[in-house]
Amino acid sequence: MPMPLDIWQATVSRHLDLIEAGAEMAARHAEQLPLRPAFETRAESELAHCETVLARALDAVRRAQIILKSKAVDQ
């Protein structure tokens, strides 16, 4: 069962902020590289892993949003 949105925000929000900052840092550093090696670096491998993890996290956020929107509105 997906995590309710209020619990998600209380337990995950700070980490998402740090992930966002880290992703921005990775992009800035990638832009600074003049070239890349002919082999896959650990950085490339970790970025691919991050993409997988973040895709799962985005699915969880979307499920939480659907749950939230399905709740009755407080009158």
Helices and strands as residue ranges (DSSP letters): H 5-32, H 42-70
